[in-house]
Amino acid sequence: MSTLAPTPVRGLTASDPLLAWRQEFPILEHTTYMISHSLGPMPRRAEAALAEFTRTWATRGIRAWEEGWWEMPVTCGDLIGRIIGAPPGRVVMHQNVSICQALVTSCFDWSGPRNKLVTDGLNFPSNDYIYHGLERQGAEIVSVASQDGLTVPLEDILDAIDEDTHLVSISHVAFRSSALQDLAAIAERAHAAGAYLVADLYQSAGIVPLDVTALGVDFATGGSVKWLLGGPGAGYLYVRPDLDASLEPAATGWAAHARPFDFEAGPIEYAPDIHRFLNGTPNVPAMYSARSGYEIVAEIGVPAIREKSVRQTQRLIELADAAGLTVRSPRDPEHRGGTVILGVPDEDGRAIVAELGRRQILVDFRPGAGVRIAPHFYTSDDEIAHTIHEFASIVNP
Ligand SMILES: Cc1ncc(COP(=O)(O)O)c(C=O)c1O
């Protein structure tokens, strides 16, 4: 039984130039890091960025707000915009997806006849919890079930959208199975019915090329801890440019006011632009930390990341098949994100992950799904083989 990490990849960068990025991620020196669908590794430059935050706080004090901190939710959002195809000034930063989703749903009146919220059965639970909370305002939540636990058929989602639908919510890549959904077709159907579409991009941005403008989504949410390698506390919300005038989020705060520093009492007068989707004091250190990851992903380019991801996830599946393991992700790369899920009995999942962790291979387990394994641009082919070899030696000793 081998417990060693695979041989160093120095010298292999000619055949795989993306491996040159490994030196930017200290944890890769001793760990097989297959878990960027959960928490991406820290880039070295994030440490310098956080030091810049404390230096700015120490030396500029309160002047830092007007010297960049106050606008950071939008300037930092622009860095995400480059990755997801949003024009400048259309993405704002919040702490997490849950806040962004609550903000989106608070834009609508759920007590009228158009009270349906159609969501996909593989959506992230946080989103479900928020939607069901709207029932007390009169919303009807229609969750389109997944029969196989892997996918929600596109046709079923399209059929569920009707003239009573106010909002459709879709996870672009399902966290449980890595199934990739057809957002463009759903946007078209939602708009034909007079509904809005919110897409959760958390499991796609940074690993699957996407363009919110071309896809026609109305809102998109996501965060930075996963494929974008940005660390916690830096969620984002995209809103389609022409929607500002018609949307008034009830979940709001003083940063969304047209003149926040006038501190006017009474009902809010919303800012005329993307600032109307802010709430209170922004999470400044999280944005300092997160920028490094966005810069790296943008520098490499998502198409190059995807090309490698498709090749390596295919290889992972081939090796899993050869080892007699159960693959619980779509096999067609066209319908799969960056993670491959291997089925294991629910009662064994955590022990398998813990044993892999002892062997310095980091993956995770989700009940009802399996063990999630994710290469990213820094992964070597040796690490793919090593992960499957060790996995197989644990489940079939
Ligand atoms: C698709 C998806 N949406 C949302 C979340 C969680 O979002 P947050 O913790 O930012 O609210 C996750 C993962 O944690 C996820 O995979």
The ligand as an SDF file (V2000), in Angstrom:
LIG
                    3D

 16 16  0  0  0  0  0  0  0  0999 V2000
  -23.8530   25.0810   -6.2160 C   0  0  0  0  0  0  0  0  0  0  0  0
  -23.6050   25.6650   -4.8480 C   0  0  0  0  0  0  0  0  0  0  0  0
  -24.3150   26.7210   -4.4420 N   0  0  0  0  0  0  0  0  0  0  0  0
  -24.1230   27.2730   -3.2250 C   0  0  0  0  0  0  0  0  0  0  0  0
  -23.1850   26.7710   -2.3550 C   0  0  0  0  0  0  0  0  0  0  0  0
  -23.0020   27.4080   -0.9970 C   0  0  0  0  0  0  0  0  0  0  0  0
  -23.0570   28.7620   -1.0630 O   0  0  0  0  0  0  0  0  0  0  0  0
  -22.7520   29.7570    0.1470 P   0  0  0  0  0  0  0  0  0  0  0  0
  -22.0810   29.0000    1.2540 O   0  0  0  0  0  0  0  0  0  0  0  0
  -21.8750   30.7880   -0.4610 O   0  0  0  0  0  0  0  0  0  0  0  0
  -24.0750   30.3180    0.5570 O   0  0  0  0  0  0  0  0  0  0  0  0
  -22.4040   25.6710   -2.7570 C   0  0  0  0  0  0  0  0  0  0  0  0
  -21.3470   25.0520   -1.9390 C   0  0  0  0  0  0  0  0  0  0  0  0
  -21.0450   25.1710   -0.8520 O   0  0  0  0  0  0  0  0  0  0  0  0
  -22.6360   25.1040   -4.0210 C   0  0  0  0  0  0  0  0  0  0  0  0
  -21.9350   24.0310   -4.4280 O   0  0  0  0  0  0  0  0  0  0  0  0
  1  2  1  0
  2  3  1  0
  2 15  2  0
  3  4  2  0
  4  5  1  0
  5  6  1  0
  5 12  2  0
  6  7  1  0
  7  8  1  0
  8  9  2  0
  8 10  1  0
  8 11  1  0
 12 13  1  0
 12 15  1  0
 13 14  2  0
 15 16  1  0
M  END
$$$$
